[in-house]
């Protein structure tokens, strides 16, 4: 009986145990398949973000930019552009789009008077002040980011309440943004990889900012649709991230070994490096006549772009493109300008030239011709074309100015020259914007004034630039 029961018991125990094991294995297999499916879905959802991040990192760190730190600066500049466009969308909606045209014009004029007028006084101080902080450039960039983050929170209350704190906060954002731009221009030469010229490095940084702005602009518009505060909350988050990214730049950004201060003058007494005659301010060096002429030509283009931004904003709001709303009309012109700017930056990165003076003369002549044609045959298509040509000319002329600074300015004063030239260009933009505000809303008249602005810059600089290209350009170091 025992022998008979034993196999039966064994069979019974084995059968029961096998059944339990089988059920456990089944449950484990089902759970494993479920978790595997969850992980697959997670990877599928995560890949667009991680894949895009890896692609961006690969592009920004190419050709030695990752090792030199230039790639990190490109990413930081993209963050800067995204944050600035968030604030721009919020302020434009508050000051410009939320009220009738006449009231909007008064608001923008008040905005310019309260913010831009003090900025014209502060702007000349920014470059020399930052020259005194060569060992704190990372801290200066981080401080600019932090200041704009905090001011974005102040603006988030002002855009709803309509309080007067809107204007000083906007001025603070403007000054902090331009201070960042000046420091960034001074930092780029410190981060050049061996295989990339200064022109290409600047074009990469600029293009990174343009791409980030293009991505962030529709996001800012979506946040604006949720509420007036939301783009400013987005700007706060972006600028806080930018503050931390600023400190991730290499330590050599803060090095000022062998640097001096540049003087934006081209008198004969200062032309050739170290002073041959005593001067009242020892340590100054000249940037040379080619740079000063190129800076004047760039200032005329920057003045035109400031003028077009404000003049066309009101003109197209009052007289939008046929069949389109004012917002769509402005958007079309803005897209044309952005596309032209991106194209000019890309051409500047690709173009190899030993005569940047000729490039500046050519692009200024092109934008002057486009302005004259648009003024004579005023129409929506020509206005969009003018915006695209102006964007293209501004980008390519600025890169050519960078090339001249690289070619003609001694290394020990090059970062100072970048800082001061950027400050002067920002002032030219402010001046052009002020002209655009006071102009009557007449398309032909307004674009004629724009053409006159560029013509003045072209006529006063073309002779000096061409002479410089003939006599000094060929013997200099390579530009690109």
C-alpha positions as CSV (number, residue, x, y, z in Angstrom):
1,X,0.0,0.0,0.0
2,X,2.9,2.3,0.9
3,X,4.5,1.5,-2.3
4,X,1.3,2.0,-4.1
5,X,0.6,5.3,-2.4
6,X,4.1,6.7,-2.8
7,X,4.0,7.0,-6.6
8,X,0.5,8.3,-6.3
9,X,1.5,10.8,-3.7
10,X,4.6,11.7,-5.6
11,X,2.4,12.1,-8.7
12,X,-0.1,14.1,-6.8
13,X,2.5,16.4,-5.2
14,X,4.5,16.7,-8.4
15,X,1.3,17.5,-10.3
16,X,0.2,20.1,-7.8
17,X,3.7,21.7,-7.6
18,X,4.1,21.6,-11.4
19,X,0.8,23.3,-11.8
20,X,1.8,26.0,-9.4
21,X,5.1,26.5,-11.0
22,X,3.5,26.6,-14.4
23,X,1.0,29.2,-13.2
24,X,3.9,31.3,-11.6
25,X,5.9,31.1,-14.8
26,X,2.9,32.1,-16.8
27,X,2.3,35.1,-14.5
28,X,6.1,36.0,-14.6
29,X,6.1,35.8,-18.4
30,X,3.1,38.0,-18.7
31,X,4.5,40.5,-16.2
32,X,7.8,40.5,-18.1
33,X,6.1,41.0,-21.4
34,X,4.1,43.9,-20.0
35,X,7.1,45.6,-18.5
36,X,9.0,45.1,-21.8
37,X,6.1,46.7,-23.7
38,X,6.2,49.7,-21.2
39,X,9.9,50.1,-21.7
40,X,9.5,49.9,-25.5
41,X,6.8,52.6,-25.4
42,X,9.0,54.7,-23.1
43,X,12.0,54.4,-25.4
44,X,9.8,55.3,-28.4
45,X,8.5,58.4,-26.6
46,X,11.9,59.3,-25.2
47,X,13.8,58.9,-28.5
48,X,12.6,62.2,-30.2
49,X,14.0,64.1,-27.2
50,X,17.2,62.2,-26.7
51,X,17.7,61.8,-30.4
52,X,17.3,65.5,-31.1
53,X,19.6,66.3,-28.1
54,X,22.3,64.0,-29.5
55,X,21.9,65.5,-33.0
56,X,22.2,69.0,-31.6
57,X,25.2,68.1,-29.5
58,X,26.9,66.4,-32.5
59,X,26.3,69.5,-34.7
60,X,27.5,72.1,-32.1
61,X,30.5,70.1,-31.1
62,X,31.8,69.3,-34.6
63,X,35.3,70.2,-35.9
64,X,36.8,70.6,-32.5
65,X,34.1,72.9,-31.1
66,X,33.4,70.5,-28.3
67,X,37.0,70.3,-27.1
68,X,37.5,74.1,-27.3
69,X,34.3,75.0,-25.5
70,X,32.7,76.7,-28.6
71,X,30.0,74.1,-28.7
72,X,28.9,75.0,-25.2
73,X,28.8,78.7,-26.2
74,X,26.6,77.8,-29.2
75,X,24.2,76.0,-26.9
76,X,24.2,78.8,-24.4
77,X,23.5,81.3,-27.2
78,X,20.5,79.2,-28.3
79,X,19.1,79.3,-24.8
80,X,19.6,83.1,-24.8
81,X,17.7,83.5,-28.0
82,X,14.8,81.2,-26.8
83,X,14.5,83.2,-23.6
84,X,14.6,86.6,-25.4
85,X,11.9,85.6,-27.9
86,X,9.6,84.5,-25.0
87,X,9.8,87.9,-23.4
88,X,9.5,89.6,-26.8
89,X,6.2,87.8,-27.6
90,X,4.8,88.7,-24.1
91,X,5.7,92.4,-24.4
92,X,4.5,92.7,-28.0
93,X,1.2,91.2,-27.1
94,X,0.8,93.6,-24.2
95,X,2.1,96.8,-25.7
96,X,1.2,96.4,-29.3
97,X,-1.6,93.9,-30.1
98,X,-3.9,94.4,-27.2
99,X,-5.1,97.9,-28.0
100,X,-6.2,99.9,-31.1
101,X,-3.5,101.2,-33.5
102,X,-3.5,104.8,-32.3
103,X,-3.2,103.8,-28.7
104,X,-0.6,101.1,-29.6
105,X,1.5,103.7,-31.3
106,X,1.4,105.9,-28.2
107,X,2.3,102.9,-26.0
108,X,5.2,101.9,-28.1
109,X,6.5,105.5,-28.3
110,X,6.3,105.6,-24.5
111,X,8.0,102.2,-24.3
112,X,10.8,103.5,-26.5
113,X,11.1,106.8,-24.5
114,X,11.3,105.1,-21.1
115,X,13.5,102.1,-22.2
116,X,15.5,103.0,-25.3
117,X,16.4,106.6,-24.3
118,X,18.2,105.5,-21.1
119,X,19.7,102.6,-23.0
120,X,21.3,105.0,-25.5
121,X,23.0,106.5,-22.4
122,X,23.9,103.2,-20.9
123,X,25.0,101.4,-24.0
124,X,28.3,103.3,-24.5
125,X,29.2,102.4,-20.9
126,X,28.6,98.6,-21.3
127,X,31.6,97.9,-23.5
128,X,34.2,99.8,-21.4
129,X,32.7,98.5,-18.2
130,X,33.0,94.9,-19.3
131,X,36.5,95.6,-20.4
132,X,37.2,96.0,-16.7
133,X,35.8,92.6,-15.9
134,X,37.9,90.3,-18.1
135,X,38.2,87.8,-15.3
136,X,34.5,87.6,-14.7
137,X,33.0,87.0,-18.2
138,X,31.3,83.7,-17.2
139,X,29.9,85.5,-14.1
140,X,28.8,88.4,-16.3
141,X,26.9,86.1,-18.7
142,X,25.3,84.2,-15.7
143,X,24.4,87.5,-14.1
144,X,22.7,88.6,-17.3
145,X,20.7,85.4,-17.4
146,X,19.7,85.6,-13.7
147,X,18.7,89.3,-14.1
148,X,16.4,88.5,-17.0
149,X,14.9,85.5,-15.2
150,X,14.0,87.7,-12.2
151,X,12.8,90.5,-14.4
152,X,10.6,88.0,-16.3
153,X,8.8,87.3,-13.0
154,X,8.3,91.1,-12.5
155,X,6.9,91.4,-16.0
156,X,4.6,88.5,-15.5
157,X,2.7,90.7,-13.0
158,X,3.0,93.9,-14.9
159,X,1.5,92.5,-18.2
160,X,-1.7,91.6,-16.3
161,X,-2.0,94.6,-14.0
162,X,-0.6,97.1,-16.6
163,X,1.5,98.7,-13.8
164,X,4.3,101.1,-14.5
165,X,6.9,98.6,-13.4
166,X,6.6,97.2,-16.9
167,X,8.9,99.9,-18.3
168,X,11.8,99.8,-15.9
169,X,11.7,96.0,-16.0
170,X,11.7,96.0,-19.8
171,X,14.7,98.4,-19.7
172,X,16.5,96.0,-17.4
173,X,15.8,93.1,-19.7
174,X,17.1,95.2,-22.7
175,X,20.3,96.2,-20.9
176,X,21.0,92.7,-19.6
177,X,20.4,91.2,-23.1
178,X,22.8,93.7,-24.8
179,X,25.4,93.1,-22.0
180,X,25.2,89.4,-22.8
181,X,25.7,90.1,-26.5
182,X,28.7,92.3,-25.8
183,X,30.3,89.7,-23.5
184,X,29.5,86.9,-26.0
185,X,31.3,88.8,-28.8
186,X,34.3,89.2,-26.6
187,X,34.3,85.5,-25.6
188,X,34.2,83.9,-29.0
189,X,37.9,84.5,-29.9
190,X,38.9,82.7,-26.7
191,X,37.1,79.5,-27.7
192,X,38.3,79.1,-31.3
193,X,39.1,75.6,-32.3
194,X,42.3,75.2,-34.5
195,X,40.2,74.2,-37.5
196,X,37.6,77.0,-37.4
197,X,38.2,80.6,-38.2
198,X,36.6,83.5,-36.3
199,X,34.1,84.2,-39.0
200,X,32.9,80.6,-39.1
201,X,32.7,80.5,-35.3
202,X,30.6,83.6,-35.2
203,X,28.3,82.3,-37.9
204,X,27.8,79.0,-36.0
205,X,27.0,80.9,-32.8
206,X,24.6,83.2,-34.6
207,X,22.9,80.4,-36.6
208,X,22.4,78.4,-33.3
209,X,20.6,81.4,-31.8
210,X,18.4,81.8,-34.9
211,X,17.4,78.2,-34.9
212,X,16.6,78.3,-31.2
213,X,14.6,81.4,-31.7
214,X,12.6,79.8,-34.6
215,X,11.8,76.8,-32.4
216,X,10.9,78.9,-29.4
217,X,8.7,81.5,-31.2
218,X,5.7,79.2,-31.9
219,X,6.0,77.7,-28.4
220,X,5.9,81.3,-27.0
221,X,2.8,81.9,-29.1
222,X,1.1,78.8,-27.7
223,X,1.9,79.9,-24.1
224,X,0.5,83.3,-24.9
225,X,-2.7,81.7,-26.0
226,X,-3.0,80.1,-22.5
227,X,-2.3,83.3,-20.7
228,X,-0.3,86.5,-20.8
229,X,1.9,85.4,-18.0
230,X,2.9,82.0,-19.4
231,X,5.6,83.1,-21.9
232,X,7.3,85.0,-19.1
233,X,7.2,81.9,-16.9
234,X,8.8,80.0,-19.8
235,X,11.5,82.7,-20.1
236,X,12.2,82.4,-16.3
237,X,12.9,78.7,-16.7
238,X,15.0,79.1,-19.8
239,X,17.2,81.9,-18.3
240,X,17.7,79.9,-15.1
241,X,19.0,77.1,-17.2
242,X,21.2,79.6,-19.1
243,X,22.7,80.8,-15.8
244,X,24.0,77.3,-15.0
245,X,25.2,76.8,-18.6
246,X,27.2,80.0,-18.3
247,X,29.3,78.5,-15.6
248,X,29.9,75.4,-17.7
249,X,32.0,77.4,-20.2
250,X,35.8,76.7,-20.0
251,X,37.8,78.6,-17.5
252,X,39.9,80.2,-20.3
253,X,36.9,82.4,-21.0
254,X,37.9,84.4,-17.9
255,X,41.5,84.7,-18.9
256,X,42.7,88.1,-20.0
257,X,46.4,87.3,-20.4
258,X,48.0,89.7,-22.9
259,X,44.8,91.7,-23.5
260,X,44.5,95.5,-23.8
261,X,41.8,98.0,-24.7
262,X,40.8,98.9,-28.2
263,X,40.2,102.5,-29.4
264,X,37.6,102.8,-32.2
265,X,39.6,105.4,-34.2
266,X,41.8,105.3,-37.2
267,X,44.0,108.4,-36.9
268,X,47.5,108.1,-38.3
269,X,49.2,108.5,-34.9
270,X,47.7,105.2,-33.8
271,X,47.8,103.1,-37.0
272,X,50.5,100.5,-36.5
273,X,50.3,98.6,-33.2
274,X,52.3,100.0,-30.3
275,X,52.4,103.7,-30.1
276,X,55.3,105.5,-31.8
277,X,54.3,108.8,-30.1
278,X,53.2,109.4,-26.5
279,X,49.5,109.7,-26.0
280,X,47.3,110.8,-23.1
281,X,45.9,107.4,-22.6
282,X,48.6,104.8,-22.8
283,X,47.7,101.3,-23.7
284,X,45.2,102.2,-26.5
285,X,45.5,100.6,-29.9
286,X,43.8,101.5,-33.2
287,X,41.4,99.2,-35.0
288,X,42.4,100.6,-38.3
289,X,40.5,102.5,-41.1
290,X,39.0,99.4,-42.7
291,X,37.3,98.4,-39.5
292,X,36.0,101.9,-38.8
293,X,34.6,102.1,-42.4
294,X,33.1,98.6,-42.1
295,X,31.6,99.5,-38.7
296,X,29.9,102.6,-40.2
297,X,28.4,100.5,-43.1
298,X,27.2,97.9,-40.6
299,X,25.7,100.7,-38.5
300,X,23.6,101.9,-41.5
301,X,22.2,98.4,-42.0
302,X,21.5,97.9,-38.3
303,X,19.8,101.3,-38.3
304,X,17.6,100.2,-41.3
305,X,16.6,97.0,-39.6
306,X,15.6,98.9,-36.4
307,X,13.6,101.3,-38.6
308,X,11.9,98.6,-40.5
309,X,10.9,96.6,-37.4
310,X,8.9,99.5,-35.9
311,X,7.7,101.2,-39.1
312,X,6.4,98.0,-40.7
313,X,4.8,96.9,-37.5
314,X,2.5,99.8,-37.5
315,X,2.2,100.1,-41.3
316,X,1.1,96.5,-41.7
317,X,-1.3,96.7,-38.7
318,X,-3.0,99.6,-40.3
319,X,-2.7,98.3,-43.9
320,X,-2.2,94.6,-43.8
321,X,-1.3,92.4,-46.8
322,X,-4.4,91.9,-49.0
323,X,-6.5,89.0,-47.7
324,X,-4.5,88.6,-44.5
325,X,-4.9,89.8,-41.0
326,X,-2.4,92.2,-39.4
327,X,-0.8,89.4,-37.3
328,X,-0.4,87.2,-40.3
329,X,1.0,90.1,-42.4
330,X,3.6,90.8,-39.7
331,X,4.4,87.2,-39.4
332,X,5.1,86.8,-43.1
333,X,7.5,89.8,-43.0
334,X,9.2,88.4,-39.9
335,X,9.6,85.0,-41.4
336,X,11.1,86.6,-44.6
337,X,13.6,88.6,-42.4
338,X,14.5,85.6,-40.4
339,X,15.0,83.4,-43.5
340,X,17.2,86.1,-45.0
341,X,19.2,86.4,-41.8
342,X,19.7,82.6,-41.6
343,X,20.7,82.5,-45.3
344,X,23.3,85.3,-44.8
345,X,24.7,83.5,-41.8
346,X,25.0,80.3,-43.7
347,X,26.6,82.0,-46.7
348,X,29.1,83.7,-44.3
349,X,30.1,80.3,-42.9
350,X,30.6,78.9,-46.4
351,X,32.1,81.9,-48.1
352,X,35.9,82.2,-48.3
353,X,37.1,85.6,-49.2
354,X,40.2,87.7,-48.7
355,X,38.3,91.0,-49.3
356,X,35.5,91.3,-46.7
357,X,35.4,95.0,-47.6
358,X,34.0,94.1,-51.0
359,X,31.4,91.9,-49.5
360,X,30.2,94.7,-47.2
361,X,30.1,97.2,-50.1
362,X,28.2,94.7,-52.2
363,X,25.6,93.7,-49.6
364,X,25.0,97.3,-48.6
365,X,24.5,98.3,-52.2
366,X,22.1,95.4,-52.6
367,X,19.9,96.4,-49.6
368,X,19.9,100.0,-50.8
369,X,18.7,98.9,-54.2
370,X,16.0,96.7,-52.7
371,X,14.8,99.6,-50.5
372,X,14.6,102.0,-53.5
373,X,12.7,99.5,-55.5
374,X,10.3,98.8,-52.6
375,X,9.7,102.5,-52.1
376,X,9.0,103.2,-55.8
377,X,6.9,100.1,-56.5
378,X,5.4,99.7,-53.0
379,X,3.7,96.4,-52.5
380,X,3.4,93.4,-50.1
381,X,5.8,91.2,-52.1
382,X,8.4,93.9,-52.3
383,X,8.2,94.7,-48.6
384,X,8.7,91.0,-47.8
385,X,11.7,90.9,-50.2
386,X,13.2,94.0,-48.6
387,X,12.9,92.4,-45.2
388,X,14.6,89.3,-46.5
389,X,17.4,91.2,-48.2
390,X,17.9,93.4,-45.1
391,X,18.2,90.3,-42.9
392,X,20.7,88.7,-45.4
393,X,22.7,91.9,-45.6
394,X,22.8,92.4,-41.8
395,X,24.1,88.9,-41.2
396,X,26.7,88.8,-44.0
397,X,28.0,92.4,-43.3
398,X,28.4,91.6,-39.6
399,X,30.4,88.5,-40.3
400,X,32.6,90.5,-42.7
401,X,33.1,93.0,-40.0
402,X,34.2,90.2,-37.7
403,X,36.6,89.1,-40.4
404,X,38.2,92.6,-40.6
405,X,38.6,92.7,-36.8
406,X,40.3,89.3,-37.0
407,X,42.5,90.5,-39.8
408,X,43.5,94.0,-38.8
409,X,43.2,94.2,-35.0
410,X,46.0,92.8,-32.9
411,X,45.1,89.9,-30.8
412,X,45.7,91.7,-27.5
413,X,42.9,94.2,-28.2
414,X,40.6,92.0,-30.3
415,X,38.1,91.1,-27.6
416,X,37.8,94.8,-26.6
417,X,37.2,95.7,-30.3
418,X,34.4,93.2,-30.5
419,X,32.8,94.5,-27.4
420,X,32.8,98.1,-28.4
421,X,31.7,97.5,-32.0
422,X,28.7,95.5,-30.8
423,X,27.7,98.3,-28.5
424,X,27.8,100.9,-31.3
425,X,25.7,98.6,-33.5
426,X,23.1,98.3,-30.8
427,X,22.9,102.0,-30.5
428,X,22.4,102.3,-34.3
429,X,19.5,99.9,-34.0
430,X,17.9,102.0,-31.3
431,X,18.3,105.1,-33.4
432,X,16.6,103.5,-36.4
433,X,13.7,102.2,-34.3
434,X,13.1,105.8,-33.0
435,X,12.9,107.1,-36.5
436,X,10.4,104.3,-37.4
437,X,8.1,105.3,-34.5
438,X,7.7,109.0,-35.6
439,X,7.3,108.3,-39.3
440,X,3.8,108.8,-40.9
441,X,2.3,105.5,-42.0
442,X,3.0,106.0,-45.7
443,X,4.7,103.1,-47.3
444,X,6.5,104.9,-50.1
445,X,7.6,107.7,-47.8
446,X,8.8,105.4,-45.1
447,X,10.8,103.1,-47.4
448,X,12.3,106.1,-49.1
449,X,13.6,107.2,-45.7
450,X,14.9,103.7,-45.1
451,X,16.7,103.8,-48.5
452,X,18.2,107.2,-47.6
453,X,19.6,105.7,-44.3
454,X,21.4,103.0,-46.1
455,X,22.5,105.2,-49.0
456,X,24.2,107.6,-46.5
457,X,26.1,104.7,-44.9
458,X,27.1,103.3,-48.3
459,X,28.2,106.6,-49.9
460,X,30.3,107.6,-46.9
461,X,32.1,104.3,-46.6
462,X,32.4,102.7,-50.1
463,X,35.5,104.7,-51.1
464,X,37.4,103.9,-47.9
465,X,36.4,100.2,-48.0
466,X,37.3,99.7,-51.7
467,X,40.7,101.5,-51.1
468,X,41.4,99.3,-48.1
469,X,40.6,96.2,-50.2
470,X,42.9,97.3,-52.9
471,X,45.9,98.3,-50.8
472,X,45.7,96.3,-47.6
473,X,43.5,93.3,-48.0
474,X,45.7,91.1,-50.1
475,X,48.6,91.2,-47.8
476,X,46.8,90.3,-44.7
477,X,46.1,87.0,-43.1
478,X,43.3,84.8,-44.3
479,X,39.7,85.7,-43.4
480,X,37.8,82.4,-43.5
